[in-house]
Each structure stands twice: as C-alpha cells, then as structure tokens.
C-alpha cells in the first residue's frame, strides 16, 4: 500500500460524524418536510424533491 492510499483511508471520515451525516442530509429532509406542509403546489413539489435528495444522499452515505 502506498503512502497516498494510507492517507486517503485514514482521512476518509468513516467515523460517522461527517458533514453529510448531520449537515446537508438533515437540513434537506427537515426543510423538505416543512415545505410539504404548506398547501401551495410549488412548495409541496419542492419539499418532496428535497426529501428525495436528502434520503438518496443518506443511502449513498451509508453504502459508501
């Protein structure tokens, strides 16, 4: 294993406290759910898209 591979593996952030875990994903899901509550069709569609992207990122983060 080369030194570059070792550095990449140790700084990968597999500890679960990364930016994606509680930053973007949580914000997208919470804001998306809040927008779904409003009766305006545009906010509902935007909220559903935000929740979808947030859940997709959570799944990708879990798998990767």
C-alpha positions as a printed Julia matrix, in Angstrom:
64×3 Matrix{Float64}:
   0.0    0.0    0.0
   1.4    3.35  -0.95
   1.56   6.33   1.38
  -1.15   8.14  -0.59
  -3.6    5.27  -0.17
  -2.93   5.17   3.55
  -3.58   8.89   3.93
  -6.8    8.59   1.92
  -8.06   5.75   4.06
  -7.27   7.39   7.37
  -8.84  10.74   6.47
 -11.9    9.27   4.76
 -14.22  10.13   7.64
 -15.74   6.73   8.36
 -16.43   7.7   11.96
 -19.99   8.84  11.14
 -19.56  12.41  12.33
 -19.08  13.91   8.89
 -20.65  16.93   7.29
 -23.1   14.81   5.27
 -24.46  12.96   8.29
 -25.93  15.89  10.18
 -25.4   18.86   7.91
 -26.84  18.68   4.43
 -28.91  15.5    4.76
 -30.75  16.54   7.9
 -31.33  20.05   6.6
 -32.72  18.81   3.27
 -35.07  16.33   4.91
 -36.34  18.74   7.57
 -36.83  21.65   5.18
 -38.43  19.32   2.65
 -40.92  18.04   5.21
 -41.69  21.6    6.3
 -42.39  22.63   2.7
 -44.74  19.67   2.16
 -46.95  21.02   4.97
 -47.7   24.23   3.05
 -50.71  23.81   0.73
 -49.06  25.56  -2.22
 -48.32  23.04  -5.02
 -44.89  24.53  -5.77
 -43.72  24.18  -2.18
 -45.06  20.63  -1.98
 -43.16  19.56  -5.1
 -40.01  21.33  -3.89
 -40.36  19.68  -0.48
 -40.79  16.22  -2.0
 -37.7   16.77  -4.17
 -35.67  17.94  -1.16
 -36.72  14.91   0.89
 -35.88  12.63  -2.04
 -32.43  14.13  -2.46
 -31.8   14.01   1.29
 -32.82  10.37   1.57
 -30.78   9.49  -1.51
 -27.7   11.16  -0.03
 -28.26   9.32   3.26
 -28.43   5.99   1.44
 -25.31   6.79  -0.6
 -23.5    7.87   2.56
 -24.44   4.63   4.29
 -23.39   2.45   1.36
 -20.17   4.33   0.63
